[in-house]
Amino acid sequence: MKPINERRIVYDILFEVKKKNKSCAATIDRIFESKKCSGLSSVSKRFITKTAYGTVENIILTDYYLSKLLSRPINKVNPSILIILELSAYQILCADNIPDSAAVNEGVKLAGELGMDKLKGFVNGVLRNLIRQKETIKLPPKENYKDYLSVKYSIQKDILDIWEKSLKQYGGSVEKKLEDLAKNTREGKKIYIRINTEKTSAPYLEALLEDEGAEVDLAPKCYDDSETGTEKQNELESKCLSISNFDSLRNLESFKDGLFYVQDLSSILSYENVHIGDGSLVLDMCASPGGKSIGTYLNVSEYGKCTITARDKTKSKADTIKENISRLGIDGIVTEVKDACTYFEEDFEKYDAVIADVPCSGLGVISKKPDINLHFKKSGIKELLDIQKKIADNAVRYLKPGGTLVYSTCTLNVEENEENAAYILKNNCMKLIFSKQYLPTEHIHTDGFFIAIFKKE
């Protein structure tokens, strides 16, 4: 059997991410499940994943270096050859454990495997020049701090502009905070899990996960309470854990048995701030993959019952919610295929609480989803704002008087966050109970996340 070329698989991932606007995570999962990857070892999968993510994370940096060596504009290079150059340049510039010679040889070999023998010499020449000149090529001067940050941390300047505008609200050195945010996108984030407290407890699950070979840490001990504005101590420890050093979630028996659900800490915090009464009807308008519905249900189950309607606009997204609630064995959540932008008269003032975790630019989760940075277009913000306002308007209509609205995003953009919260207040009889922009540089372990909680008057 012909051995699997790991870099060819990386190339296939990058081609889909770059040319078909796919996400890294979904593309890697799909390709790993394909027949051609059935013989891959865990070590090979880790190398492929790290190299694919690393190439996407560093693509502005690698393109900057490559542009200094090419005699033509980088967008005039054959797209397939450019991907080979980018993944090879990542290995040369950023990967400590790969010899430069191996990166060059494998890049040339890959060009041949893709049927581009005539361009093998071009690939070889560019990469060998990169090895020779990488120490002499300088980043943009720090005086042009956005150019400098953009190249050093591979962040689009349009994103830096949006972050800068948002950070100006909070005082202090904007330049320092902007660099901290850019740097944070390159730092690994912990993987948090919400414990299925209907099936297990934190101490039992911690022991079980350790028996399965995973490393386990406790969650932070406090979070902000929306009613009092103070920190509530110790409650997260009984509901969440952080896990690492495992091969695949799907290989963990505790995952298969529905003992936990993977969810970022900032997302968990969004429903920890919501106080829902026993017997409440709850609507989650943009629910896939189901984390907020699941977490809200488990929180209420500690003292009562609630019925949650979890909606999303496509059958595939609704099926994902069904799969997750089925695995966890939760029977208090029903799923529906409905577009949150469409108003349904039958839902007028039906719900005690509505969760509107709206589609957003995702500029708070680039550290986990680097393809957001790759695909981001500033022109798309206006369309998102229109969608967000439609969803918010419908959410208010669906609320009973006295009901609770939770508006949230996973972005850092004043237009999508604070300005939308102001829109909700201006155009509806609502009272703002709590709002907070979680910055990943200031709130330990969280993504960039915004939440605003309202009461309908």
N, C-alpha and C positions, 0 to 999 in steps of 0.2 A: 504494500500500500504506500502511495506517495505521501511523504510527511507533510503535515499542514504547515504552510507558511504563515507564521503569526502576523507578520507585517502586512501580508495580503489581506488578512481579516481586518486589521486596523484600517487599511486603505478603504475597504468596503464600507466600514462604519463611517469614516470621514466623508466619503463620497455622498452617502445618504444625508448626513448631517449638513454638509455644505451645499450640495446641489439640489436636495429635495426638502430642505428646511425641516428635517426631522430632529427629534430630541436625542441627545446622547444616550440617555438611560433606556428609552424605548427601543432604540436601534440596537444597542448592545444586547438587550434581553432577547429580541427577536432573532438576531443572528446567532447567538449562543444556543438557541433552541432549534436551529436549523440542522439538517442532516450533516452538512459539511463540517459542523463543529462537534459532532457527537463524540469524537475521540480526543477532544481537548482535555488536558489535565488542569487541575486547579491552578497550578503555577502558571500555565500558559494563559488561562483566563485572566488572572491577575495582571500579567504583563500587558495583555491586549487592552484591558480596561484602563490601566494606568496610562498607557501610551496614547490611547484615543482621547481620553479626558485631558491629558497633559498637552496634547497638540492643540485641541480646541481652546483650552485655557490660555495658551501662550501664542495664539495665532497672530495677534498684532505685533508682538515682539519678533517672532520669527520672520514675518513678512517685512518688517523694518530692516532686519539684518540682510535678508535676501535681496531687497531692493537696492542695497548698496553694492551688490555684486553683479547685478543683471544689467545688460546693455539695453533692455527694453522695459517698459512699464510692467509692473508685476501682473496687472490684469490682462496683459497680452500673452502671458505664458499659457501654454496648453493646460487646461484645467486639471487633467489627470497628472501631468508632470508636476504641476504646482503642489498638489496634495502630497506627492512623493517627497518633494523638496521640503514641505512644511513638517511632515512627520519625521523626516531625517534631521532637519534643523533643530527640532525640539529635542531629539536625542543628543545632538552635539552640544546645544547651548544649555539645556536644563536637566538632563538625566545624568546623575552622577555615576550610575553603575553600568553604563553602556560605553564601551570603547569607541572613540571617534571612527576608527577604521571599520568597525562592524557596522556603524550607522551608514557609512558611505557604501560599503560593499552590498549591504542589504537593500539600500535604495536603488543602486544600479541593477541589482538582481530583480527587484520588483518591476522596474521599467521594462525589462525583458519579458517578465512573466505576463505583463499587460500588453505585449505585442508591440512595444515601442523601442525595438533594438536600435533604430537610428538615433534615438535621443539618449541612449545610455552614456555616451561620451559627454553630452551636455550636463546630465545629472552628476556624473563623476566630477567634472570640472568645477561646477558651482559649489558642490559640497566640500571639495578639497580646498577651494578658495576660502570657504567659510571657516574651515579649521585653521587656516593660516592667518586669517585677518580678524577672527572673532575678538581678540584682545585689543585690537586697535580701533574697532568701530565704536564710536561714542554714542550714548543716548542723547536725546535733545537736552539742551541746557536747562537747569532747574529754574532759571529765570522765566522760561516759558513753561510754567508749572503744569498746565493741563497737557501740553504736548509730552512733557517728561513723564507724568503719571500715566498717560494713555499708553505709551510704549512700555514703560517699565512693568506695569501691572496688566497690560493688554486689556484695557478698558476703552470702549468707544468714547470719544470726546463728547458726543451728544449725551451720553449717560452721565458723564462728569458734570456737564452743564445742568442737568436736571437735579443731580444730587446737590450741587452747589446752591442752587435756588432754594432747595428744601432746607439745607443746613443753616442758611442765613436766619431762619426763624429762632434758632436755639442759642444764639450768641456764641461767644468764644472765637477762637481762631478757625475760620472756615477752611483755610488752606490745610491746616493740620488735620482737621476732621475729615476733609476730603481725601487726604493721603491715607489716613487710618482706614477709611471705608474701602478704598482701592486695594490696600494691602490685605484687608480682611477677606477679600474675595479669593485670595490665594491660600488661605489657611483652612485646614480641614475642620469639619464640623462633626460634633458627636451625633451619633444616631440614637434617637430617643424612641422609647416604646411606651404606649399607654396600656397599662395592665388591664386585662379583662377581669374586673373585680367581682363579676358574677360567677367566675369559675375558679379564681385563684387569688393569692395574696402576694405582696411584694417579697417577703422573705422566702416563701415557697418557690416562686418563679425565679428569684435570684439564684437559689441553690440548684434548681433544675437547669437553668441556662449554663451555669458553671460546669455541671456534670456533662453538658453537651459540648463543652470546650470553648464557650464564649467568655469573654471578659465582661464583667458587669460593674457599673458604678451607680451610686444613688443620684437621684435628681436633686437640683437645688432645693433649699429648704423654705424658700419664700417666694411670694409673688404679690403684686399690687391688688388690693381689693377695690372693686369699683364703687362700692357703697360708702366706704369710709376713707378711701384714698391712702390707706395704710397697708403695710405688708402683713400678709397672713403667713404664719410660720408653720412649717413642717407638713402641710397637707399634701404637697406634691410628692413627698417621699413615699407615700402609701399608694400612689397612682402611677408613677412613672419610674423607669430605669433607663440608663444609658448602656448600650451594648457595643462591643467591638470584637475584632479578632475572630470572626466567624467566616466560613466559606460562602454560604448562601443561606438566606432566610428560609427558602423553601425546603432546605435540608434539615432544618431544626424541627424536631417533633413538637416542641412547645408552640411553634408557629402553626404547624399543621393542625394542632389540637385547639387552636383558637384562644390561646391563653394571653395573647397580646396583639397589639396593632401598632405598626410603625407610624410615628407622627412627630413632626418637629415640635420642640418645646414651645416656640412662639404660637403655633397653632393650638397646642394644648391650652396655653394661657388664655386664648381668646374665649373659650367657653368656661374656663374656671371663673371668669369675671361675670358670668351670667347666672342670675338667680331665678330659677323656674319652679313654680309651685307644683305640688302633687296634683295629678289629673290634668295637666296642661296639654294643649294641642300645640305642637311645634312644627314649623315649616322650615326646611333647609332648602333654599332656592337653587343653589348651584353646588350640589352636594358631592359629586364624584371627587375622590374615590370613597367618600363616606366618613372620613375621620371625625368631623365636627358632629355629625349626627350620632355616631357611636359614642364619642366622649360625652356629649350632652345626655344621652340616654343613661350611660353608666353613672354619671353624677347624680341624676334624679333618682336612680334606682337605690341610692343609699338611704333615701328617706320616703320614697313613694314611687309612683308610676307616671309615665307620660307617653303620649303617642306622637311619633315623629314621622312626618312625610318628607322623604328625601327625594328631591327631583334633580334631573338634569336633562339637557336638550336632546340627547341622542340615546338610542337603545343600548349602544355599546357602553356608554358611561353609566347608564342605569344598571346594566348587567354587572359592571365592576362593583357598584355599591352592593348589589344583591350577593355577589360572591363573598365580599368581605363580611357582611352581617351574617351570612350563612355559616362561614367558617367560625365566627365568634359565638354562634348560637344565640343571637339576639332576635327576639320576636316582636319587639315593640316599635320596629321601624318598617314602614312600607315605602316602596319605591314607585316613582312615576316618571314617565317621559314627557316633560313639558318644558318649554323654553321660558326662562325667567323674564325675558323681555316682553313676552305676551301677557296681557292682562286677562285674568279669568274671573268673570263676574261672580261665579258661584263661590269664590273664596273671599269675597268682601267681608272684612272684619270677622274672619273665622278663627284666627289663630291667636294664642296667648303670647307666643314668641315667634319671631321670624329671624332666621340667620341668612344674611346676604354676604357671603364670601365671594365677592364679585370677580369676574375675569379682569386681570390687570396686567401691567407691563412686566411684573415679576422682578423688578430691579433690586429687591431685597434678598433674592435667593440665587444670585449669580454664582456664589461659591459652590452651590450644589448642582446648578444647572448652567454651565458655562455657555451652552448653545443659545441662551437668552441674549447674552452679550453679542454673540456672533450674528444673530438674526434681527436684532433690534433695529427698528426704523422709527425715527421721531415722528414721521408723518402718521404713524398708526395710533398715536395717543388720542387724537380727536375722536376717532371712531370708538376707542375704548371708553372715553368720557361719556359719550352719548349712551353707550350700552349700560354703563354704571348708573347713570341717572335714571334710565328707564327701569332698571331693576330696583333701585331705591324707591322710586315712586310707587311701583307695584307692591313692594314690601310694606310700605306704610298703609296702603289700601287694605292689605290682607290682615292687618293687626286689629285686634279688638281695642277699644279705648282702655287705657291702662296697660296695654301690652308692651313687650320689650322688643326692640329692633337691635340686632347686632350687625353692624357694617364693618367689613374687614377686607384688607388686601395684604399681599405679600410683596409690597413695593415701598420704595422711598421716593415719593413724588408728591409734592404739595397739591398739585392739581387733582390727583386721584384720591388723595387722603383728606387733608384738612379742608380744602376747598369744596370737596363733595360733602363733607360733614356740615359745612356752613350752608350748602345748598339744601340739604335735608331740613335743617332748622328754618331756613327762610321760607320754604315753600310748603311746610306742613306744620300741623299743631303738635310739635314734638318738643321734648325737653332732653337736653344732653346730660346724661348721668356720668359718663366717663369717656375719656379718649386718651390715647397714648400712641406715640410713634416709638416702637422698639427699634433701637439701632444695634446692629450686631457688635459694634465696637464698645457699647456702653452697657448692654444687658447681656450678661454672660450666657453663652451657649445658644442664644436665639438667632434666628434670621432677622432680616429687616422686615418689620411687620407693623401694620397699623390696625387699630381697633377703635371703634366709636360705638357706645351703647346709648340708646335713646329710649325714652318712655313716651307712649302716645297719650296725649292729654284729651 
